[in-house]
Amino acid sequence: MLSEKKQALLRRKIRTREKIFGTQEMPRMTIHKSNKNIYVQFIDDSKGRTILSVSSQVLKLKNAANIKAAVALGGVAGEKALSKGIKKVVFDRGGYVYHGKVKAFADAARAAGLKF
């Protein structure tokens, strides 16, 4: 049985996924946070495939789950997406509140050149 906090996160995640959809030209950029790392995927929902995946593990930071890591990951994810030809994305915050790490990541990805 899930805790109330995890149930609320799952409800928010499902509610958000009903409204957004990624394509090859405009994939869904989804974020996941754990206690140790932050993960980002660019997903083409029409084919059900992950186009690109980036995590804070590759950054080799002392603490890979704080706001500084989110900013660094946003920059790296934006650069890699642009090198793959992805310019526009649909942002999926994964049920998380658009605040703190999620907002810092999104701002850094926008600064790197992604449009959403």
Backbone as JSON Lines, residues from 0, in Angstrom:
{"i":0,"aa":"M","n":[0.83,-1.18,0.0],"ca":[0.0,0.0,0.0],"c":[0.89,1.25,0.0]}
{"i":1,"aa":"L","n":[0.54,2.19,-0.84],"ca":[1.31,3.42,-0.96],"c":[0.92,4.42,0.12]}
{"i":2,"aa":"S","n":[1.88,5.25,0.49],"ca":[1.59,6.31,1.44],"c":[0.73,7.38,0.76]}
{"i":3,"aa":"E","n":[0.15,8.24,1.55],"ca":[-0.7,9.3,0.99],"c":[0.11,10.22,0.08]}
{"i":4,"aa":"K","n":[1.34,10.47,0.43],"ca":[2.19,11.35,-0.37],"c":[2.46,10.73,-1.74]}
{"i":5,"aa":"K","n":[2.77,9.44,-1.77],"ca":[3.03,8.77,-3.05],"c":[1.76,8.63,-3.87]}
{"i":6,"aa":"Q","n":[0.63,8.43,-3.21],"ca":[-0.64,8.36,-3.93],"c":[-0.96,9.7,-4.59]}
{"i":7,"aa":"A","n":[-0.7,10.8,-3.88],"ca":[-0.95,12.13,-4.44],"c":[-0.03,12.38,-5.63]}
{"i":8,"aa":"L","n":[1.24,11.98,-5.53],"ca":[2.18,12.12,-6.64],"c":[1.69,11.34,-7.85]}
{"i":9,"aa":"L","n":[1.25,10.11,-7.63],"ca":[0.76,9.27,-8.72],"c":[-0.48,9.87,-9.37]}
{"i":10,"aa":"R","n":[-1.39,10.42,-8.58],"ca":[-2.59,11.07,-9.13],"c":[-2.22,12.27,-10.0]}
{"i":11,"aa":"R","n":[-1.27,13.09,-9.51],"ca":[-0.84,14.25,-10.29],"c":[-0.15,13.82,-11.58]}
{"i":12,"aa":"K","n":[0.66,12.76,-11.5],"ca":[1.36,12.26,-12.68],"c":[0.37,11.77,-13.74]}
{"i":13,"aa":"I","n":[-0.63,11.01,-13.34],"ca":[-1.63,10.48,-14.27],"c":[-2.45,11.62,-14.87]}
{"i":14,"aa":"R","n":[-2.84,12.56,-14.06],"ca":[-3.63,13.7,-14.54],"c":[-2.86,14.51,-15.57]}
{"i":15,"aa":"T","n":[-1.56,14.67,-15.38],"ca":[-0.74,15.42,-16.32],"c":[-0.55,14.64,-17.62]}
{"i":16,"aa":"R","n":[-0.33,13.33,-17.53],"ca":[-0.07,12.51,-18.71],"c":[-1.28,12.41,-19.62]}
{"i":17,"aa":"E","n":[-2.48,12.6,-19.08],"ca":[-3.67,12.55,-19.92],"c":[-3.72,13.73,-20.89]}
{"i":18,"aa":"K","n":[-3.06,14.82,-20.54],"ca":[-3.17,16.05,-21.3],"c":[-2.02,16.29,-22.26]}
{"i":19,"aa":"I","n":[-0.86,15.66,-22.05],"ca":[0.29,15.94,-22.9],"c":[0.68,14.69,-23.68]}
{"i":20,"aa":"F","n":[1.29,14.92,-24.86],"ca":[1.67,13.83,-25.75],"c":[2.88,14.28,-26.55]}
{"i":21,"aa":"G","n":[3.89,13.44,-26.65],"ca":[5.1,13.78,-27.38],"c":[5.13,13.12,-28.75]}
{"i":22,"aa":"T","n":[5.68,13.82,-29.72],"ca":[5.85,13.28,-31.07],"c":[7.32,13.3,-31.43]}
{"i":23,"aa":"Q","n":[7.65,12.83,-32.63],"ca":[9.04,12.82,-33.07],"c":[9.58,14.25,-33.19]}
{"i":24,"aa":"E","n":[8.76,15.18,-33.7],"ca":[9.2,16.55,-33.88],"c":[9.21,17.32,-32.56]}
{"i":25,"aa":"M","n":[8.3,16.97,-31.66],"ca":[8.17,17.67,-30.38],"c":[7.99,16.63,-29.27]}
{"i":26,"aa":"P","n":[9.08,16.02,-28.82],"ca":[8.97,14.95,-27.83],"c":[8.6,15.45,-26.43]}
{"i":27,"aa":"R","n":[8.19,14.52,-25.6],"ca":[7.86,14.83,-24.22],"c":[9.14,14.72,-23.4]}
{"i":28,"aa":"M","n":[9.49,15.79,-22.71],"ca":[10.66,15.79,-21.84],"c":[10.17,15.58,-20.42]}
{"i":29,"aa":"T","n":[10.46,14.43,-19.87],"ca":[9.97,14.1,-18.53],"c":[11.12,14.05,-17.54]}
{"i":30,"aa":"I","n":[10.83,14.44,-16.31],"ca":[11.84,14.49,-15.25],"c":[11.42,13.56,-14.12]}
{"i":31,"aa":"H","n":[12.43,12.92,-13.52],"ca":[12.19,12.08,-12.35],"c":[13.27,12.41,-11.33]}
{"i":32,"aa":"K","n":[12.85,12.55,-10.08],"ca":[13.78,12.85,-9.0],"c":[13.83,11.67,-8.04]}
{"i":33,"aa":"S","n":[15.02,11.31,-7.62],"ca":[15.17,10.36,-6.52],"c":[15.97,11.07,-5.43]}
{"i":34,"aa":"N","n":[16.25,10.37,-4.36],"ca":[17.02,11.0,-3.29],"c":[18.47,11.23,-3.67]}
{"i":35,"aa":"K","n":[18.96,10.48,-4.67],"ca":[20.37,10.58,-5.04],"c":[20.62,11.22,-6.39]}
{"i":36,"aa":"N","n":[19.67,11.14,-7.32],"ca":[19.9,11.62,-8.68],"c":[18.65,12.24,-9.28]}
{"i":37,"aa":"I","n":[18.84,12.88,-10.43],"ca":[17.76,13.44,-11.22],"c":[17.89,12.84,-12.62]}
{"i":38,"aa":"Y","n":[16.8,12.41,-13.2],"ca":[16.8,11.75,-14.5],"c":[15.89,12.5,-15.46]}
{"i":39,"aa":"V","n":[16.28,12.56,-16.74],"ca":[15.49,13.22,-17.76],"c":[15.43,12.31,-18.98]}
{"i":40,"aa":"Q","n":[14.24,12.22,-19.59],"ca":[14.07,11.46,-20.82],"c":[13.32,12.28,-21.84]}
{"i":41,"aa":"F","n":[13.67,12.13,-23.09],"ca":[12.95,12.71,-24.21],"c":[12.23,11.55,-24.89]}
{"i":42,"aa":"I","n":[10.89,11.56,-24.87],"ca":[10.1,10.4,-25.28],"c":[9.21,10.76,-26.46]}
{"i":43,"aa":"D","n":[9.19,9.86,-27.46],"ca":[8.26,9.94,-28.59],"c":[7.11,9.0,-28.26]}
{"i":44,"aa":"D","n":[5.96,9.56,-27.84],"ca":[4.83,8.74,-27.42],"c":[4.12,8.08,-28.59]}
{"i":45,"aa":"S","n":[4.25,8.63,-29.8],"ca":[3.59,8.01,-30.94],"c":[4.2,6.64,-31.26]}
{"i":46,"aa":"K","n":[5.5,6.48,-31.04],"ca":[6.17,5.2,-31.25],"c":[6.45,4.47,-29.95]}
{"i":47,"aa":"G","n":[6.31,5.16,-28.82],"ca":[6.6,4.55,-27.54],"c":[8.09,4.33,-27.32]}
{"i":48,"aa":"R","n":[8.92,5.24,-27.79],"ca":[10.36,5.1,-27.7],"c":[11.01,6.28,-26.99]}
{"i":49,"aa":"T","n":[12.09,5.99,-26.3],"ca":[12.9,7.03,-25.68],"c":[13.95,7.48,-26.69]}
{"i":50,"aa":"I","n":[13.94,8.76,-27.02],"ca":[14.89,9.31,-27.99],"c":[16.24,9.58,-27.34]}
{"i":51,"aa":"L","n":[16.19,10.16,-26.13],"ca":[17.41,10.57,-25.45],"c":[17.18,10.47,-23.95]}
{"i":52,"aa":"S","n":[18.21,10.06,-23.23],"ca":[18.11,9.95,-21.78],"c":[19.37,10.54,-21.16]}
{"i":53,"aa":"V","n":[19.21,11.35,-20.12],"ca":[20.33,11.98,-19.43],"c":[20.05,11.92,-17.94]}
{"i":54,"aa":"S","n":[21.09,11.69,-17.14],"ca":[20.91,11.69,-15.69],"c":[22.05,12.44,-15.03]}
{"i":55,"aa":"S","n":[21.84,12.78,-13.78],"ca":[22.87,13.52,-13.04],"c":[24.01,12.61,-12.6]}
{"i":56,"aa":"Q","n":[23.91,11.31,-12.83],"ca":[25.0,10.4,-12.49],"c":[26.24,10.69,-13.33]}
{"i":57,"aa":"V","n":[26.03,11.1,-14.58],"ca":[27.17,11.34,-15.47],"c":[27.9,12.64,-15.15]}
{"i":58,"aa":"L","n":[27.3,13.51,-14.33],"ca":[27.92,14.79,-14.01],"c":[29.02,14.66,-12.97]}
{"i":59,"aa":"K","n":[29.04,13.55,-12.24],"ca":[30.08,13.28,-11.22],"c":[30.14,14.38,-10.15]}
{"i":60,"aa":"L","n":[28.97,14.81,-9.69],"ca":[28.91,15.81,-8.63],"c":[28.87,15.12,-7.27]}
{"i":61,"aa":"K","n":[29.27,15.86,-6.24],"ca":[29.25,15.29,-4.89],"c":[27.82,14.99,-4.47]}
{"i":62,"aa":"N","n":[26.93,15.95,-4.66],"ca":[25.51,15.74,-4.38],"c":[24.78,15.92,-5.71]}
{"i":63,"aa":"A","n":[24.33,14.83,-6.31],"ca":[23.74,14.88,-7.65],"c":[22.24,15.06,-7.63]}
{"i":64,"aa":"A","n":[21.66,15.49,-6.5],"ca":[20.21,15.65,-6.43],"c":[19.81,17.01,-5.87]}
{"i":65,"aa":"N","n":[20.71,17.98,-5.9],"ca":[20.34,19.3,-5.38],"c":[20.05,20.26,-6.54]}
{"i":66,"aa":"I","n":[19.79,21.51,-6.22],"ca":[19.42,22.49,-7.24],"c":[20.59,22.77,-8.19]}
{"i":67,"aa":"K","n":[21.8,22.78,-7.69],"ca":[22.97,22.98,-8.57],"c":[23.07,21.87,-9.6]}
{"i":68,"aa":"A","n":[22.81,20.65,-9.18],"ca":[22.83,19.52,-10.11],"c":[21.7,19.64,-11.12]}
{"i":69,"aa":"A","n":[20.55,20.12,-10.7],"ca":[19.42,20.3,-11.62],"c":[19.75,21.33,-12.69]}
{"i":70,"aa":"V","n":[20.42,22.41,-12.3],"ca":[20.82,23.44,-13.27],"c":[21.83,22.86,-14.25]}
{"i":71,"aa":"A","n":[22.83,22.14,-13.73],"ca":[23.84,21.54,-14.61],"c":[23.2,20.52,-15.56]}
{"i":72,"aa":"L","n":[22.29,19.71,-15.05],"ca":[21.63,18.7,-15.87],"c":[20.76,19.35,-16.94]}
{"i":73,"aa":"G","n":[20.1,20.45,-16.61],"ca":[19.3,21.17,-17.59],"c":[20.14,21.66,-18.76]}
{"i":74,"aa":"G","n":[21.31,22.18,-18.46],"ca":[22.21,22.63,-19.52],"c":[22.69,21.49,-20.39]}
{"i":75,"aa":"V","n":[23.09,20.39,-19.76],"ca":[23.58,19.23,-20.51],"c":[22.46,18.62,-21.35]}
{"i":76,"aa":"A","n":[21.27,18.5,-20.77],"ca":[20.14,17.92,-21.5],"c":[19.76,18.8,-22.68]}
{"i":77,"aa":"G","n":[19.77,20.11,-22.5],"ca":[19.46,21.02,-23.59],"c":[20.46,20.92,-24.73]}
{"i":78,"aa":"E","n":[21.74,20.84,-24.39],"ca":[22.78,20.73,-25.42],"c":[22.67,19.41,-26.18]}
{"i":79,"aa":"K","n":[22.46,18.32,-25.47],"ca":[22.34,17.01,-26.13],"c":[21.1,16.95,-27.01]}
{"i":80,"aa":"A","n":[20.01,17.54,-26.55],"ca":[18.78,17.54,-27.35],"c":[18.99,18.35,-28.62]}
{"i":81,"aa":"L","n":[19.62,19.5,-28.52],"ca":[19.88,20.31,-29.71],"c":[20.79,19.59,-30.69]}
{"i":82,"aa":"S","n":[21.77,18.83,-30.17],"ca":[22.66,18.08,-31.06],"c":[21.92,16.94,-31.77]}
{"i":83,"aa":"K","n":[20.83,16.44,-31.17],"ca":[20.0,15.41,-31.81],"c":[18.94,16.01,-32.73]}
{"i":84,"aa":"G","n":[18.86,17.34,-32.79],"ca":[17.9,18.0,-33.65],"c":[16.57,18.3,-32.97]}
{"i":85,"aa":"I","n":[16.51,18.19,-31.66],"ca":[15.29,18.49,-30.9],"c":[15.36,19.95,-30.46]}
{"i":86,"aa":"K","n":[14.4,20.76,-30.95],"ca":[14.38,22.17,-30.58],"c":[13.19,22.52,-29.7]}
{"i":87,"aa":"K","n":[12.06,21.84,-29.93],"ca":[10.85,22.08,-29.15],"c":[10.47,20.81,-28.42]}
{"i":88,"aa":"V","n":[10.04,20.96,-27.17],"ca":[9.61,19.81,-26.37],"c":[8.33,20.15,-25.62]}
{"i":89,"aa":"V","n":[7.67,19.11,-25.14],"ca":[6.54,19.26,-24.22],"c":[7.08,18.87,-22.86]}
{"i":90,"aa":"F","n":[7.01,19.76,-21.89],"ca":[7.59,19.49,-20.57],"c":[6.62,18.74,-19.69]}
{"i":91,"aa":"D","n":[7.05,17.58,-19.21],"ca":[6.28,16.75,-18.29],"c":[7.0,16.79,-16.95]}
{"i":92,"aa":"R","n":[6.4,17.46,-15.98],"ca":[7.06,17.61,-14.68],"c":[6.92,16.36,-13.82]}
{"i":93,"aa":"G","n":[6.27,15.34,-14.31],"ca":[6.22,14.05,-13.63],"c":[5.43,14.05,-12.34]}
{"i":94,"aa":"G","n":[4.49,14.95,-12.2],"ca":[3.7,15.01,-10.99],"c":[4.31,15.86,-9.89]}
{"i":95,"aa":"Y","n":[5.54,16.31,-10.11],"ca":[6.2,17.15,-9.11],"c":[5.72,18.59,-9.24]}
{"i":96,"aa":"V","n":[5.76,19.31,-8.15],"ca":[5.38,20.72,-8.15],"c":[6.44,21.51,-8.9]}
{"i":97,"aa":"Y","n":[6.03,22.47,-9.73],"ca":[6.95,23.28,-10.51],"c":[7.6,24.3,-9.58]}
{"i":98,"aa":"H","n":[8.6,23.82,-8.84],"ca":[9.24,24.62,-7.81],"c":[10.58,23.98,-7.5]}
{"i":99,"aa":"G","n":[11.55,24.74,-7.09],"ca":[12.82,24.19,-6.65],"c":[13.61,23.54,-7.78]}
{"i":100,"aa":"K","n":[13.91,22.25,-7.64],"ca":[14.74,21.53,-8.6],"c":[14.1,21.47,-9.98]}
{"i":101,"aa":"V","n":[12.8,21.26,-10.03],"ca":[12.1,21.15,-11.31],"c":[12.15,22.49,-12.06]}
{"i":102,"aa":"K","n":[11.91,23.57,-11.35],"ca":[11.95,24.9,-11.97],"c":[13.38,25.25,-12.39]}
{"i":103,"aa":"A","n":[14.36,24.93,-11.56],"ca":[15.75,25.21,-11.89],"c":[16.18,24.43,-13.13]}
{"i":104,"aa":"F","n":[15.76,23.18,-13.22],"ca":[16.07,22.36,-14.39],"c":[15.44,22.96,-15.65]}
{"i":105,"aa":"A","n":[14.16,23.33,-15.56],"ca":[13.44,23.87,-16.71],"c":[14.07,25.18,-17.18]}
{"i":106,"aa":"D","n":[14.43,26.06,-16.26],"ca":[15.06,27.32,-16.63],"c":[16.4,27.1,-17.31]}
{"i":107,"aa":"A","n":[17.18,26.15,-16.82],"ca":[18.49,25.86,-17.43],"c":[18.32,25.24,-18.82]}
{"i":108,"aa":"A","n":[17.31,24.4,-19.0],"ca":[17.06,23.81,-20.32],"c":[16.63,24.89,-21.31]}
{"i":109,"aa":"R","n":[15.82,25.83,-20.85],"ca":[15.42,26.96,-21.72],"c":[16.63,27.81,-22.08]}
{"i":110,"aa":"A","n":[17.51,28.04,-21.11],"ca":[18.71,28.84,-21.36],"c":[19.64,28.14,-22.35]}
{"i":111,"aa":"A","n":[19.61,26.81,-22.37],"ca":[20.44,26.05,-23.32],"c":[19.88,26.08,-24.73]}
{"i":112,"aa":"G","n":[18.61,26.52,-24.89],"ca":[18.07,26.67,-26.23],"c":[16.8,25.89,-26.52]}
{"i":113,"aa":"L","n":[16.3,25.11,-25.58],"ca":[15.06,24.37,-25.81],"c":[13.87,25.3,-25.68]}
{"i":114,"aa":"K","n":[12.85,25.05,-26.49],"ca":[11.61,25.84,-26.44],"c":[10.5,24.97,-25.88]}
{"i":115,"aa":"F","n":[9.86,25.45,-24.81],"ca":[8.66,24.8,-24.26],"c":[7.91,25.75,-23.38]}
